[in-house]
Amino acid sequence: MASLSFEPATYDDLDPERRPTLRQALVPVLGIVLSLGIGSGYLKLAPHAPLLWSIVLTAAVGTYWLGYTWDDVYDGIAQSLLTGLQSILLLFVIYALIATWIAAGTIPGLMRYGLSLLTPTVFLPVTALLAGVVAFAIGSSWTTAGTLGVAFVGIGSGLGIPVPMTAGAILSGAYAGDKQSPLSDTTNLAAAVTDTDLYDHIRGMRNGTVLAFGLAVALYAALGLRAGGAIPAGRVADIQTALAATYDLTPLVFVPLVVTFGLAVAGYPALPTLVAGVFAGVATTVLVQGAAFTTAWTVFLNGTSPETGLDVVDALLASGGLAGSAWTISVVVLALSLGGALERTGVLAVLAHEVAEAVTNRRSLVASTGVSAIVVNVFSAQQYMSIVVPGMTLRNLYDEYDLDSADLSRAIESAGTPTGALIPWHAGSVYMAGVLGVAPWAGAFGLAGFAPYYFFAFLSPLVLFASTLLDRGFVTGANVDGPSADATPADD
């Protein structure tokens, strides 16, 4: 289960003499928007430099305007990095795992057999459903995307499905399954920070998740009818032949998959489970593929560059290994640093407080909670903060409005967890783009990115907002139809 080594400051925790006003808090926020808009959007820079500009601006506002010391700001950055340390370590391991599984034949094996079993028409909805089942079973959207997802990208490419569509289906299934899994760190965290029983939290999310994911699967089925044209004659056979000629694709190549998912289902933490998958991949590379021991560990570090005779397959199976994670991890470190600076200077707490001040009834409280989770996601660049900051800031209001804590936990996770991958500098987005090989927003209007096809990210918060507006967005009996949804705070 995810845990925080510190509790982010709420509005009331801040020193009144150094607590930013809304006007002051908006200065770094607008600076971030301009930095990322001009740097990444107009100048087409990688996000590293705009994020660094944003960190410098936030630190300057904190030290020269709000009265914080550099040590205060640095401590906030360090605490944020500590909070995101598991994500950073997972990135290292996942990149290495992908390389070792390619060398072992695990991912090529999944591609070969998947091409035999799936057709272009059913590929997208089946991908979403399988990703959902796996993520639910192991409790990790990241692990699902970094293992099964990589293989599905290869299968989809062989079937003529554009990679952004495949990535969108993978993410919809991965995040929907993750949200409903009692093994998920974000699910456990949302329950813990709101003082909600874990299974009450899961039950509270169930109807909305099923509806949003069901709509997403239906959209993938419709998209598959349009995307699934005729496969060029011999294309699938050529890919399968190239894979079989390069790798020894016996059933033993799936041992790393069995080891990794078996440990995950048994409840072992994600990091040691993935490390075990790396060792299983190396062992399979040596024992099944006949590689030298040193060669297998070189792949672990430097990745793969296979020569199958088909350029499309070579491109799909090329990976960077542990060393190849540097670009992604550097973005995550910068984004986490920015989130820590914003938290320590009180900017996030003030923004959440202003949202809380706008609440006038139960409907607006639940809707504002979802909006808060998305806003914190944008500026903190990590989904843990998107759960913890609004969870801590708004939980007293839920008591005042006589709402169950499950209403709060459902709102922050329904809006916060799935939407992170849409934000280009967010840790989840950077990771997903790295392992799946496609950015969230790319090209004109983002049509070459996965975001327009990641339906669940849009449907999950929309279902939350719509059900709340229709007075169906509450968990407990105090939330009956009619005027209760417009009620003011409960009397003492």
N, C-alpha and C positions, 0 to 999 in steps of 0.2 A: 504494500500500500504506500502511496506517496505521502510524504510528510514534509513539513517546512521546518527548517532550523530556526526560524524567527517568525514573528507575527507582524505583517505590514501594519504600519500606523494608521489608525482611523482618524477622522477629522478631530474628534475630541482629544485624541492622544497628542496632537501637535501643540507645540509651544505657541500660545497666541501671539507672542511677539515676532515669531518667525513663520507663522502660518500664512501661506500666500493667499491673497484675495483671488477671486475668480479672474480678474484682469491680469494679475501677475501669473497665475497658473496657465493662462492661455498663451502667454508669450512663448515658452518653450514648445507648447503644443503646435502653435502656428509655425514656429521655426522648423519643427520636425516635418510638418506637411510641406513647407516650401523646400526644405533640403531634399526630401525624397522625391517631391514632384519635379523639381528642376534637375537634381542630380541624376536620378534614375529615369524619370519620365522624359525630360527634354534633352539632357546631355548624354543619355544612354550609358551612364556609368554603372558599374557593379554597385550593389548597395553598401559596400564597405565604407567608401568615402562619405556619402550622405549620412550614414549612421554615426560616423566619427564627428562630423560637423554638429549633429544633433546632440551628441554627448557633451561636446565642448560648450555649446550654447546653454544646455541645461545646467551644467556645472557652474558656468559664469553667472547665470541668473541666481542659482542657489547661494553662491559665495558672495557676490557683489551687490545683490539686491535684497535677498531674504535673510542674510546674516548667518548662513551656515559656513562651517569651515571646510577646507578641502578634505580633512580627515572624516568629517561627517559624510560627505558625498562619496568618498572612496569606500567607506564602510558599507554604504548602501549598495554600491557596485559589487563589492565582495560578497555581501549576503545574497544578492541576486544570482551571482555566479555559482554560489554554493547551492542555492535552490535548484539551479538548472544543471548541476554537475552530472546527475544521472542521465539527463538528455545528451550531454556532451559525450559521456562515456558510451552511451548506446550508439551514438553516431559513429564513433571509432569502430566499435565492434561490428555494427551492421555492414559498414563498408568492407571490412575484412571478411565477414561471413559471406557476403555476395560473391566476392572473388573466390573464396575457397569452394563454395558450392558450384560455381561455374566450372572450376578446374576438376572437381570431383565428378562432374556429370549430372549433378542433381537438377540444376535448372535446365540444362539441355535435355535431360530425360523428361522433365515435365513438359517442355515445349514439344518434344517429339510425340508423346502420347496425347497431349492436349490437342494437337493439330489433327489427330485421327478421330477424336471423340466429338469435337465441337464444330459447329458451322457458323458462318458469319451472321446469320439471322439471329441465333440464340445466344451468341457469344457474350454480348454486353449484359443482359439480365442474369445469365448464369454466373458471370464474373462477379457481379454485385452480390448475388446470393451466397456464393461460396466464400467470398471475402468476409461477408457478415457472419457466417457460421464459424469460420476460423477465428475471427477477432473475438467473437463471443466466447469461444472455447478457451482461448489463451489470454484474453483480457488485454490485448495490445494491438492498437491500430498500426503503430510503427513497425512492429515485428511482422504483422500480416503484409504490409506494403513492401517491406524489405526482403521478404522471402517469396511468398506466393505471388505478390504483386509483380515482382521482377519477371517471373516466369510468364504471367499472363500478358505482360507487355510484349514478350517475344511471340507468344501464341497469336495474339491479336494482330501483330504485324504480319505474321505468316498468312493470316486469313484476310488481310487487306483492310483491317480496321485501323483508323488513325489513332496514333498513340494518345493524343489528348482525350479521346473518347474512352479508351481503355483505362487510362489513369483516373478519369472521373468516376467510372464505375467501381474501380478498386477502392477509391477513397470513400465513396458513399457506403459501400458494404463495410469497410474497415471501421469507420467512425460509428456507424449505426450499431454494429456488433459490440464495439468497445463500450458504448454508452449503456448497454444493457448487461454487461458482464460484471459479476461480483468480484472478478479478479482484476478489474481495471483500476489503475492508480487514480485516474481522474474521477471515476465513479466513487471510489472510496473517499477521496479527498472532499468531493462535494458533500457527501453525507457527513463527514467528520466536521468540516468547518461550519456547517449549519446545525450541528447536533441532531441529526436525523438518523434513525435506524437505517442501515444500509439497504435492507430489502424493502422498507417503506419508500426509500428514495427511488429504487429501481421500479417498483410498482407505479409510483407517481409519474415516471417518465414513459411507461410502457405504451399507453395508448397513442401518445403523440409521436413516439419513435416509430411504432408500427405503421401509423398513417403516413408519416413523412417518407419512410423507407419504401412502403408499398407504392406510393406515388412515384418515387424515384425509379423503382424497378419497372413500373409500367411505362415510364418515359424511355427507359433503356430498351424495352421491348419495341416500342415504336421507332426509336432511333435505329435499332438493329435492322428493321425492315428497309430503312432507307440506306443505311451504311453497308449492308451486306449484299453487295453486288456479286457478280460472277467472279470466281477466283481464276486468274490466268491459268491456262492448262499447264499442268505439271508443276506449278509453283510449290504446292504443299509437298509433293513427292521430292522435289529438288532440295527443299529445306531439310526434310527428314533424312534424306540420303547423306547430305553434308554433315548433319549432326552425328549420324551413325558411323560415318567414316572417320570422324575426329575423336569421338568418345566411345568407350566401351559402355553401352547403355543397358547393363544388366539390372535386375531389380535391386541389387546391392547399392546402386547409386542413390537410392532413396533413404538409406540409413541415416544420413544427417538430418533429413526432414523428420523422420520418425523420432530420433533422439530429441530434437529441439521441441517439436510440438508435444511429445510425450511428457517432457519435463514441465512445459508450460501448463498443460492440462492438469498435471499433478500438483500444481500450485507453487512451483519454484519461482523465485524472483526473475524478472526479465534479464537482468545483466548476466548472472551466472548461467542462465539457460542458453543465452546466445553465445557465450564463451564456449559452452559445451558443444554447441552447434559448429563453432569454428574448428574445434579439435576433431569433431566427427568428420568435418569436411576435409581436413588435412589428412586424416587417416584413410578416408575413402580415396583421396587423390593418390596416395602412395600405394594402397593395397589393391584397388580396383583399376585405376588408370595407369599404374606402373610408373609413376613419377618418382624421382629421387626425393628423399626426405628434405634436403636443402631446397630443392626446387619448389616443393609444396609450401614451404615457409617463405620463400621469396614471393610467391603468388600472394600469400597472406599480406605481405608488406606492399608490394608494387602493383598487384592486380593482374589482369589477364589481357592478352592480345591474341586471341586464337586466329588460326588461318584455316578456315573450313573450305575455302574455294568459292564461297558466296559472300559478296560484300555486305549484303543485308544481315546475314547471320553474324559475320565478324563484328559488325557495328553493334548489334544487340548484345553480344557476349563479351564485349570489351568492358573492363572495369578497372577502377583505380586502386583497389585495395585500401589498406590502412592509410597509406600516404595520400591517396586520392581524396580523403575526407577533409583535407586542410582548408580548401575554399569554403566548404559548407560550414565547418566548425568555426572558422574565423567570423563568418556572418553571425552565427548564433552567439558567439562570445560578445560581439559588439552590440547585438540586439539586447542581450541580457544585461549588459552594462548600462545601456540607455534606460531600460526598465528600472534598474536599481537606482539610478540617479533620479528618475522621476518619482519613485516611491519615497526615497529618503528626503527629498526636498518638499514633500507634501503635495505634489501636483496631482497624483492619482487620487489621494484621499479627498482633495478639494473637488475634483471633478465628480467623484462618486457622491459626495455630500450635496453638490448642486442638483444632481439627479434626484436624490432623496427629497430635497426641498420642494421639488416640483410635484411630488406625489400628493394626490387629493382623495383617492379612493383605492379600493382593492384592485380594480382593473389597471389603473395607472401604475400601481406599485409593482405588479407582476410584469407589466410591459416595460417599465423603467429598469427593472432588474435585468431583463434580457438585453436592453440597450446598453446598460452599464457593463455587462460582461463583454459585449462586442467592442465597446470603446476601450476598455482596459486591455483587451486582446491586441488592439491596434497599437497602443502606446507602450505596453510592457513586453510585447513580442513573445509571450509564453502563456500557455493555457492555464498553468497553475495560478498565476496572478489573476487571470480572468475569473477564476473560481473564488479565490480567497478574498480579494479586495471587495467586490460587491457582497460576497457572503458575510463578511464581518461588518461592513458598513450598514447593511440594510436589515440584518436579522432582528434588531430590536423593533423596527417598524412592522415586521410581520406579526410580532406579538401584539403591538398596539392595534393592528387591524384585525386581530383574532384570526389570523391565517396560520395554517400548519407549517412547520419548518420544511416539510416535503414540498410545499409550493415554492419555497425559496430555492431549495437544492435543485429542483426540476428546472426552474427558470434559468439559473446560471449555467447549468450544464447543457440544456437544450440550445441555448444561444451561444455559449462560450466555446465549448469543446469542438464542434464541427467547423466553426467559422475561421479558426486560426490558419488553416491551410490556404485560405483565400488571400492572406496578407503577405506580400512578397518577402518582407523582412522577418516574418514570424518564424520561430524555431521549427514549428511543424511544417510550414510551407517550404522552408529551405531544405529540410530533410526530404520531404516527399518529392520535390523537384529533383533533388540529387539522385535518389534511388530509382525513380521512375523515368528520369531523362527528359522531363518536359516541365517548363515553368508554369506557374498559375496563370499569369497574364503575359501574353507575348503576341506581337503582331497587331494589326489593326483591330481595335475593340476587343483584344484578348482572344480572338477566335482561334489562334494557334496554340493557346494555353489550355490547361485542363479545367480552369475555373468555370467556364460556361457549361461544362458537362458534369461538374461535381454537384449534382442536383440536391443531394441531401443537405449540403451546407446552406442552401437557400430555403429548402422546405422545412427543415427542423425549426429554425426561429419563426418562420412564417406560420407554421401550425401552432406554435406557442402563442403568437400574437393574435391569430385569428380565433383560437379557442378561448382566449381571455376576453376578447371583444364580444364574443357570443355567449359569455358567461358559462363556458365549459372548461375554463382554464384553471380550475382550482381542484384541490385534492380532497379536502375534508368537507364535512357536513355543513360547516358555517358558510360554505360557498354555494348555497342552493341557488336555484334560478331566481331571477328578479332583482329586487333592490339591494340584496346583500352585497353584490359585486360593487355597488356604488357607495357602500357604507364608509363612514368616517372612522377614525380610530375608536376601538372599543373602550367603553367606560371602565374605570378602575373598580 
